[in-house]
Amino acid sequence: MRPDLFLDGPYPNTPGWKGADTSLEAAEGAKPIAGYLRRRVLEVLTHRGPMSADAVARILAVDRLSIRPRVSELNKLGLIYDTGYRWVNDSGKRAIVWTVTTTALAEEIEVDVS
């Protein structure tokens, strides 16, 4: 696994924010667990197959608003990608179905499925 994937640095290695002070506060608050959540998202997609961010959140029993940004970061890092398929979420809206890249698989993601 890339040692720098879950360390500090610029976006997407750390949570991003836009303009507002509340956005910055949210990004700062997410830093302590962002790496852990990214790793868990990769584990779910690797072992359960392609799915939406909301489906990953449901499996992990984590609020989808904590998972969606981690999915965006993983996409920017080139570790997951849009399959082109769409699922309908609980909200009735269409959602991207994500899957891991061959790069992510080659990085030998350490998995803890407990």
N, C-alpha and C positions, 0 to 999 in steps of 0.2 A: 504494500500500500504506500502511496506517496506520503512521506512524512509531513509535508507542508499543507496537506488538504484541510486539516482541521485546526490550524494555528492562526495566529493573528496576521493581519495584512490587509490590503485593500479588498473591497468587494470584488469577487464573490467569496473570498476566503473568510470574510467576516460579514455580519448582517449589514445591509445597506440602509440608507434613509434618504428622504427627499425633503428639502426645504424647511418644513415646520419643526419647531422644537419638540413637539410631541412625537414626531417620527424619529428624531434623533434619540429621544429617551427610550422609545420602544426598541430601537436597534441596539442601544447599549444594554438594555435589559435582556435581550436575547443572546448576547455574546456568550455567557457562561454555558449555555446548553446547545447552541447552534451546531457545533461540531458533533456532539452526541446525536442530535436529531438527524443530521445529514447521514451519519453512519447507519442509523436505524432505517432511514428511507432506502438507502442502498441495499441493506440486508433484505428488506421486504421485497423490493423489486427483483432482486437476484433470486430469491427463493420462492416467491409466490407468483412471479411473472408480471407482465405489463398490467398497469392499472392507473387510475386517476389519483391525484394528490389527496382528494377527499377519501378515497378508498384506503390509501395508505394510512391516513390519519385514523380512520375507523379501526383498522387492524392494530395500530399502535396505542389506541385509546388516548390519543393526544388531540387537542383542539386543532381543527383544520387550519385555523389562522396562524398556528405555529408551524405547520407543515408546508403550506403553500410557498412561503418564502424560501424554505430550505430546498424545495424542488426547483425553484427558479435559480438558486445558487448552484445546485448540482448541474443543471442544464448549462449555465454559463461556464462552468468548469469542464464541460465536455464529458461528464460521467453518465448522464442520462440524456435521452432525446425523445422527441414527439414521434410516436409511431404513425401518426396520420389518422388513427382511429379516434372516435369520440364516444364517450359514455354519457348517459344522463345521470347526473348526481341526484341526491335526495331533494335538492331544491328544484329539480325539473330542468335545470340548465345543462347544456352540453359541456363536457370537460375533456381536456386532452388526456389521452392514455399514454403514459410514460413507460419507458423501458431502459435498462442499463445498456451502455455502449460496450463494445468489445474492449475499449481502453479500460473501463472500470473493471471488467471481468479479468483482464490481464494484470491488474494491479493487486490481485490476490486479496480481495477484501476479507478481512478477518470477521468471522460471523459468530455472534452470540445470539442464539435463537431462544434463550430462556426468557 
